[in-house]
Amino acid sequence: MAEILKDSGNLESTTVGVFRTAATVKGGRRFSFSSLVVIGDRKGRVGYGYGKSREVPSAIEKAQKIAKRALTDVPMIGRTIHHEVEGRFGASRVRLIPASPGTGVVAGHTVRAVLELAGVQDCLTKCYGSTNKIHVVKAVFDGLSRLRLPEEIATLRGKDLGKTEIAKRIERSRKLTGVGAASSTEPATENEKTGGETS
């Protein structure tokens, strides 16, 4: 469950994992803890942090401070991402696939934490290789960093790409059900706001 951070605007924090390590010393075993935390505002900004300490609360606090300094922007269209992308870190690979409005986030706990705090509400995902939480989170962020806006690609290629497949799906869904209309990147017209009624 995400918790709202104090004195940080509308940033929310989720602890993805707490890990315990033990060092054998002369007097016995000495334990230390590390934590992996993801924070975001659910509006396109998300970051992660990894902190270590002798106690769990201070490890989480350190990770939150590191995550605040590492916030990145995620380009989105409506409630999903612009195109399919695959992120890699170590032996972990995570594929992120845009989905039609109403699909939801189809992902495991680790990937879901990142996508939900980024504000992505419709996305299909698949993990390959290692499922180590730290590696999976880094792979997701690698994938998010590879996202590009259609305008950027059009400028690089010197071509007009037109509407992307996911943009067509969102538009089709809006016409049929109205799902995703409120979170579209286009502002609603006066007619749409009043539900098509005229005075």
C-alpha positions in Angstrom: 0.0 0.0 0.0 1.4 3.4 -1.0 1.9 6.1 1.7 1.9 9.8 1.1 5.2 11.4 1.9 5.2 14.4 4.3 6.4 17.8 2.9 6.7 16.4 -0.6 3.7 17.7 -2.3 1.6 14.8 -3.7 4.4 12.2 -3.8 3.6 8.7 -2.7 5.9 5.9 -1.6 5.8 2.1 -1.9 8.3 -0.2 -0.3 9.0 -2.9 -2.8 11.3 -5.0 -0.6 13.2 -5.1 2.6 16.3 -7.3 2.7 18.3 -8.6 5.7 22.0 -9.5 5.7 24.1 -10.9 8.5 27.8 -10.5 9.2 29.4 -13.0 11.6 31.6 -11.2 14.1 33.4 -12.2 17.3 30.3 -11.6 19.5 27.9 -13.4 17.2 25.9 -12.3 14.1 25.4 -8.6 13.3 22.3 -7.9 11.2 21.8 -5.0 8.8 18.9 -4.1 6.5 18.4 -2.7 3.1 15.2 -1.5 1.4 14.0 -0.8 -2.1 11.5 2.0 -2.4 9.6 3.5 -5.4 8.0 7.0 -5.2 5.9 8.9 -7.7 3.1 11.4 -8.1 0.8 9.2 -10.4 1.1 12.0 -13.0 4.1 11.0 -15.0 7.0 11.3 -12.5 8.6 8.3 -10.7 11.9 7.3 -9.1 13.4 4.6 -7.0 16.0 4.4 -4.2 18.0 1.7 -2.4 19.1 2.4 1.2 21.0 0.5 3.8 21.0 0.8 7.6 21.1 -1.1 10.9 17.3 -0.6 11.3 14.4 -1.0 8.9 12.8 2.4 9.3 16.0 4.3 8.7 16.8 2.1 5.7 13.4 3.0 4.2 13.9 6.7 5.0 17.3 6.7 3.2 15.8 5.0 0.2 13.0 7.6 0.0 15.5 10.4 0.0 17.6 8.8 -2.8 14.4 8.2 -4.8 13.3 11.8 -4.5 16.6 12.9 -6.1 16.2 10.4 -8.9 12.7 11.3 -10.2 12.2 10.9 -13.9 9.4 11.9 -16.3 7.5 9.2 -18.1 5.9 10.2 -21.5 2.3 8.9 -21.7 -0.7 9.1 -23.9 -3.9 9.1 -21.9 -3.4 6.3 -19.3 -0.8 4.2 -21.1 2.6 4.4 -22.8 3.1 5.4 -26.5 4.7 2.2 -27.8 6.1 -1.2 -26.8 9.5 -1.2 -25.2 11.8 -3.6 -23.5 14.1 -2.7 -20.6 17.1 -4.8 -19.5 19.3 -4.9 -16.4 21.7 -7.8 -15.7 19.8 -11.1 -16.4 16.4 -9.4 -16.1 14.3 -8.3 -19.1 10.9 -6.5 -18.8 8.6 -5.9 -21.7 6.1 -3.1 -21.5 3.2 -3.2 -23.9 0.6 -0.4 -24.3 -3.0 -1.4 -23.8 -6.5 -0.2 -24.6 -8.4 1.9 -22.0 -10.0 -0.3 -19.3 -7.4 -3.1 -19.5 -5.6 -2.2 -16.2 -2.0 -2.9 -15.2 -1.3 -6.6 -15.9 1.9 -7.1 -13.9 3.5 -8.6 -10.9 4.0 -6.7 -7.6 7.4 -5.2 -8.4 6.5 -3.9 -11.9 3.0 -2.8 -10.8 4.5 -0.6 -8.1 6.6 1.4 -10.6 3.8 1.7 -13.2 1.1 2.7 -10.8 3.1 5.4 -9.1 4.1 6.7 -12.6 0.4 7.1 -13.4 0.2 4.3 -16.0 -3.2 2.6 -15.6 -3.4 0.5 -18.8 -0.4 -1.7 -19.6 0.6 -5.3 -20.3 3.9 -6.5 -19.0 6.1 -9.6 -19.1 9.3 -10.4 -17.2 12.0 -12.7 -18.6 15.1 -14.1 -16.9 15.9 -13.1 -13.3 13.1 -12.0 -11.1 15.4 -10.3 -8.5 13.4 -7.3 -7.3 16.3 -4.8 -7.6 17.1 -6.0 -11.1 13.5 -6.0 -12.2 12.9 -2.4 -11.0 16.1 -1.2 -12.8 15.0 -3.0 -15.9 11.6 -1.3 -15.8 13.3 2.1 -15.4 15.6 1.3 -18.3 12.5 0.5 -20.4 10.8 3.8 -19.4 13.9 5.7 -20.3 13.7 4.3 -23.8 10.2 5.7 -24.4 10.0 8.3 -27.1 7.2 10.7 -28.2 5.9 10.2 -31.8 6.8 13.9 -32.5 10.5 13.1 -31.7 10.6 10.1 -34.0 8.8 12.1 -36.8 11.4 14.8 -36.5 14.4 12.4 -36.5 13.0 10.6 -39.6 11.8 13.7 -41.3 8.3 12.1 -41.9 4.8 12.6 -40.7 3.9 9.4 -38.8 0.2 10.2 -38.5 -1.7 8.6 -35.6 -0.1 5.7 -33.8 -1.9 2.4 -33.3 -2.5 3.1 -29.5 -3.9 6.6 -30.3 -6.4 5.0 -32.7 -7.3 2.4 -30.0 -7.9 5.1 -27.4 -10.0 7.2 -29.8 -12.1 4.1 -30.8 -12.6 3.3 -27.1 -13.7 6.8 -26.3 -16.3 6.7 -29.1 -17.7 3.3 -28.0 -17.6 3.5 -24.2 -16.2 6.9 -23.0 -13.5 5.1 -21.0 -10.3 7.1 -20.8 -12.0 10.3 -22.0 -11.2 12.2 -18.8 -7.5 11.2 -18.9 -6.9 11.9 -22.6 -4.1 14.3 -23.5 -6.6 16.4 -25.5 -8.7 18.9 -23.6 -12.4 18.2 -23.6 -14.6 20.5 -25.7 -17.5 22.4 -24.1 -20.0 20.0 -25.7 -18.2 17.0 -24.1 -18.1 18.6 -20.7 -21.9 19.1 -20.7 -22.5 15.6 -22.0 -23.7 16.9 -25.4 -26.6 18.8 -23.8 -27.5 22.3 -24.9 -29.4 24.9 -22.9 
